[in-house]
């Protein structure tokens, strides 16, 4: 059995869980989310806890039970508390300003860069160099920050420089 799937999920009082044979829906104060079940995972609801188990003893079914448990845990946290990702701009003259569902970035170019936020993500800028992204869906908020960080050429240059500075392990020889 998956170690992750062994841990039960405690459902807060303000969150409602609806289980069907092929879907789990979770509704809370910050929204509603649902996840399709692939048929290899069994979910049992006992009072205010959810228990996960694999229907079959195959490796894939056992792995999926842990994956679905992690996704449902993120859904419960998302609709009850929400997720927050804090970003900081580091650079001379770098500025950020939230404007509705867009972020206006000044990153040293001759023009401003305006990024539209995906649906369900809100942004706040408490200072000119701080951005706070909030969402009830962890996958949207976190994947958005990773995609945007990899798009700029300067980030790729920094990443290549960091990879070159790594020292080889003692067992490897450079030719």
Helices and strands as residue ranges (DSSP letters): H 3-6, E 9-10, E 16-19, E 23-28, E 31-36, E 41-46, E 49-54, H 59-80, E 83-88, E 95-99, E 102-106, E 113-116, E 121-124, E 130-135, H 138-151, H 153-165
